[in-house]
C-alpha cells in the first residue's frame, strides 16, 4: 500500500550532461551564505549565461515535479539568470550534485496512515531579500503522507511586518487548498477533513479568528486578503490552526536551512529512500 515518485534517471542524466560525475557529497543543496552578495561588475559571457540558464532550467523541472527539497534553492538561484557570477555557477552545480547524491529519494504515499489524509502548511520569511526587502512565502500540501503541491516564491510587494507577510502567504495557501478540494470533489474523493491550513504565526491567526479585526495597513492587497480570509474563517469554510515553528513543514520553502533542519524538512515532504528492489525494475 505504498507508492513512490522518483526521478533518479533524470537526475543522473543532467549530472552527466554538466560533467559533474563523480559528484561531491553534500548534505544540503546550498550553504547558508547569502548569494546576493556576489554581484558581477562586468557582464558574463553568452556561453556562461546560457550554461547557467540550462542548469537552472534542469533544476526547476526536478523542483516542480518530485523534489520540493530544492524548490527554495532553485528559486533563489533563478534570480541571477541574467548575469551569473562564478559563485552562482558553483552553487547551481552544488544543487545538481546534491540531487545526484540523493537521487534515489522519492515522494512516498502510504494508504495506511492514521493521520489526516490531507495537510496544508503556510509560511513566510519577512523581508529576507536584502536587495528588495520583499518577503519569501511558501506552502506545502501533502496527501497520504507525501507532498502533492508546493510553492517557494517571493511576494510581489514589500510587506511592512511579519504579520502582513504571513497573512499574504496564508491567503495564497488557502486559495490553493480551495482549488485542490474542488478537484477532490470532482473525482468523488473525500479526504475526511474540511479545508484547513497550519501557520506558525499566532498574531496572524488572532487577526483572523478574533471578533474584531485590528490590522492597520496601507497596502490594499493585504487589507483585501485580511478581509477575505476573515470572511472564510468566520463562515467556518476554512480551519486555520497554529503549529510551532519547529514543526512547520513549509519552513524549507521560505529559507535555506542548516543540515539537521534540512533533514527534518525532507521527512516532512514525505521524501524517503526508494526500496532497492523497486529501483532494479
matplotlib code that plots the C-alpha trace (Angstrom):
import matplotlib.pyplot as plt

x = [0.0, 2.8, 3.7, 6.9, 7.6, 11.3, 13.4, 16.7, 17.2, 16.6, 19.0, 21.7, 21.2, 21.6, 24.6, 26.3, 25.2, 27.1, 30.1, 29.6, 30.3, 31.9, 29.8, 30.9, 28.8, 26.6, 24.2, 22.2, 21.6, 23.1, 25.2, 23.8, 25.7, 23.8, 24.3, 23.1, 26.4, 28.1, 27.4, 29.4, 30.8, 31.2, 28.8, 29.1, 29.8, 26.9, 28.3, 28.3, 24.8, 23.5, 25.2, 23.8, 20.3, 20.5, 21.4, 18.5, 16.0, 17.1, 16.8, 13.4, 11.9, 13.0, 12.0, 8.4, 7.8, 9.3, 12.0, 10.4, 13.5, 15.3, 12.4, 13.7, 17.3, 16.3, 14.1, 17.0, 19.4, 17.0, 17.3, 20.8, 19.9, 20.7, 24.3, 25.5, 28.8, 31.2, 29.9, 26.3, 27.5, 29.3, 26.1, 24.0, 26.5, 26.3, 22.5, 22.9, 25.5, 23.2, 20.4, 22.8, 23.8, 20.1, 18.8, 17.0, 14.8, 11.2, 7.9, 6.3, 2.5, 1.0, -2.5, -2.1, -1.6, -3.7, -3.1, -5.5, -5.2, -4.6, -2.5, -1.6, 1.1, 1.8, 4.9, 6.6, 10.1, 9.7, 11.9, 14.6, 15.6, 18.3, 18.2, 14.4, 13.2, 10.5, 9.4, 9.6, 6.5, 5.7, 3.1, 3.1, 0.1, 0.5, -1.8, -1.4, 2.0, 3.6, 3.8, 1.4, 1.7, 4.2, 5.4, 8.5, 8.4, 8.9, 5.9, 5.1, 5.4, 7.2, 5.3, 5.7, 5.5, 5.8, 2.1, 1.4, 3.9, 2.3, -1.2, -0.4, 1.2, -1.8, -4.2, -2.1, -2.2, -5.9, -6.7, -4.6, -6.4, -9.8, -8.7, -7.5, -10.6, -12.7, -10.6, -11.3, -15.0, -14.9, -13.3, -15.6, -12.7, -13.4, -10.2, -12.1, -11.4, -12.6, -10.2, -7.6, -4.0, -1.3, 0.5, 3.2, 2.3, -0.1, -0.7, -1.9, -4.3, -5.6, -6.4, -8.5, -10.2, -11.0, -14.4, -12.9, -10.2, -7.3, -5.0, -3.8, -2.2, -2.0, -1.4, -4.6, -3.9, -3.0, -6.2, -8.3, -6.5, -7.2, -10.9, -11.3, -9.6, -11.6, -14.8, -13.8, -12.8, -15.9, -18.1, -16.4, -15.3, -11.6, -10.0, -6.8, -4.5, -1.3, 1.7, 5.2, 7.9, 9.9, 7.1, 6.4, 6.6, 6.9, 9.9, 12.3, 10.3, 11.0, 14.6, 17.9, 18.2, 21.2, 21.9, 19.8, 16.8, 17.0, 16.9, 13.8, 12.3, 13.0, 11.0, 8.1, 7.9, 7.5, 10.8, 12.2, 14.7, 13.0, 13.5, 16.3, 14.2, 11.9, 14.8, 16.1, 12.8]
y = [0.0, 2.4, 4.5, 6.4, 9.1, 9.2, 10.9, 9.1, 8.5, 12.2, 13.3, 11.0, 12.4, 16.1, 15.3, 13.7, 16.5, 19.1, 16.8, 16.7, 12.9, 11.9, 14.2, 15.7, 14.7, 17.5, 17.2, 20.3, 21.8, 25.2, 26.7, 29.3, 32.2, 35.0, 34.6, 38.1, 39.5, 38.1, 40.6, 40.8, 44.2, 43.1, 41.2, 37.4, 35.8, 34.5, 31.0, 31.4, 32.8, 30.0, 27.3, 28.8, 29.0, 25.4, 24.3, 26.3, 25.0, 21.5, 22.1, 23.7, 20.7, 18.5, 21.1, 21.3, 17.6, 15.3, 17.3, 20.0, 19.9, 22.1, 24.4, 27.3, 26.9, 26.8, 29.9, 31.7, 30.8, 31.8, 35.4, 35.6, 34.2, 37.3, 37.8, 34.9, 35.2, 32.3, 31.7, 31.3, 28.8, 26.8, 27.0, 25.6, 22.8, 22.0, 21.6, 19.2, 17.2, 17.2, 15.8, 13.1, 12.0, 11.8, 10.7, 7.6, 9.7, 9.6, 11.1, 8.3, 8.0, 5.5, 4.2, 3.0, 6.4, 7.2, 11.0, 13.2, 12.4, 16.0, 18.5, 22.1, 24.4, 28.1, 30.1, 33.4, 34.8, 38.6, 40.9, 38.3, 39.6, 42.1, 43.8, 44.5, 43.7, 41.6, 38.6, 34.9, 32.8, 29.1, 26.5, 22.7, 20.4, 16.7, 13.8, 10.4, 11.5, 12.8, 16.2, 16.8, 20.6, 23.2, 26.6, 28.7, 32.3, 36.0, 38.2, 40.8, 43.7, 44.7, 43.8, 46.2, 43.5, 39.8, 39.6, 41.2, 38.8, 35.7, 37.0, 37.3, 33.9, 32.4, 33.8, 32.3, 28.9, 28.9, 29.6, 26.6, 24.5, 25.5, 24.7, 21.3, 20.4, 21.3, 18.7, 16.2, 16.9, 16.5, 13.0, 11.9, 11.7, 12.5, 13.4, 13.1, 16.6, 20.1, 22.5, 23.8, 25.1, 25.3, 28.6, 29.3, 32.9, 33.4, 37.1, 36.3, 33.7, 36.0, 38.7, 36.2, 34.4, 37.3, 39.0, 42.5, 43.0, 45.2, 45.1, 48.6, 48.7, 51.0, 48.1, 47.5, 43.9, 42.9, 44.6, 42.7, 39.4, 40.1, 40.7, 37.7, 35.3, 36.6, 36.1, 32.5, 31.8, 33.4, 31.5, 28.3, 27.4, 27.0, 25.8, 27.6, 26.2, 27.2, 25.0, 25.5, 26.8, 23.6, 21.6, 24.0, 21.7, 24.6, 26.1, 24.9, 26.6, 30.0, 29.8, 28.0, 25.5, 24.1, 20.4, 19.0, 21.1, 20.3, 16.6, 17.2, 19.2, 16.3, 14.0, 16.4, 16.4, 12.6, 12.1, 8.7, 6.2, 4.1, 0.4, -1.2, -3.9, -1.3, 0.6, -2.5, -2.7]
z = [0.0, -0.9, -3.9, -4.7, -7.3, -8.1, -10.9, -10.4, -14.2, -15.0, -12.2, -13.5, -17.0, -16.0, -13.8, -16.7, -19.0, -16.9, -16.4, -12.6, -12.1, -9.9, -7.8, -4.5, -1.5, 0.1, 2.9, 1.8, -1.6, -0.7, 2.1, 4.4, 2.9, 1.2, -2.6, -3.3, -2.1, -5.2, -7.9, -11.2, -12.1, -15.6, -18.0, -18.1, -21.5, -23.5, -23.0, -19.2, -19.2, -21.4, -19.3, -16.1, -17.6, -18.7, -15.2, -13.6, -16.2, -15.4, -11.7, -12.0, -13.7, -10.8, -8.2, -9.5, -10.1, -7.4, -5.5, -3.4, -1.2, -3.8, -4.6, -2.5, -3.6, -7.3, -6.9, -5.3, -8.0, -10.7, -9.5, -11.1, -14.5, -16.5, -15.2, -13.0, -11.1, -10.8, -7.2, -8.6, -11.2, -8.4, -6.3, -9.2, -9.7, -5.9, -6.1, -9.0, -7.1, -4.0, -6.2, -7.5, -4.0, -3.1, -6.5, -5.0, -2.8, -3.8, -2.6, -0.6, -0.3, 2.1, 2.3, 5.8, 7.6, 10.6, 10.3, 8.3, 4.6, 3.5, 5.4, 4.4, 5.7, 5.1, 5.9, 5.2, 5.8, 6.5, 4.4, 3.8, 0.3, 1.2, -2.2, -2.4, 1.2, -0.3, 1.8, 0.8, 1.0, 0.6, 1.0, 1.2, 0.8, 1.5, 0.7, 2.4, 3.8, 0.6, -0.9, -3.8, -4.4, -3.1, -3.9, -3.0, -4.2, -3.5, -2.6, -5.2, -2.9, 0.3, 3.5, 6.5, 9.2, 9.8, 10.3, 6.8, 5.2, 6.9, 6.0, 2.4, 2.3, 4.1, 1.6, -1.2, 0.5, 1.3, -2.4, -3.4, -0.8, -2.1, -5.6, -4.5, -2.6, -5.7, -7.6, -4.7, -5.1, -8.9, -8.6, -5.7, -3.2, 0.4, 2.4, 5.6, 6.8, 5.9, 4.1, 6.5, 6.9, 9.6, 10.3, 12.9, 13.5, 16.4, 15.7, 12.1, 13.3, 16.1, 13.5, 11.5, 14.4, 16.7, 16.6, 16.0, 13.2, 14.3, 11.3, 10.2, 6.8, 3.8, 1.5, -0.3, -1.4, 2.2, 3.5, 0.9, 1.8, 5.5, 5.0, 2.6, 5.0, 7.9, 5.9, 5.2, 8.8, 10.3, 7.8, 9.0, 5.5, 6.4, 9.6, 10.4, 13.2, 14.9, 14.7, 16.4, 14.1, 14.8, 13.2, 10.3, 7.3, 4.8, 6.6, 3.9, 1.2, 2.6, 3.8, 3.4, 6.3, 8.1, 7.8, 10.6, 9.9, 6.2, 7.0, 9.1, 6.2, 3.8, 6.1, 6.3, 2.5, 2.5, 0.7, 1.5, 0.1, -2.6, -1.8, -3.8, -5.4, -6.9, -8.4, -10.1, -12.0]

ax = plt.figure().add_subplot(projection="3d")
ax.plot(x, y, z, "-o")
ax.set_aspect("equal")
plt.show()
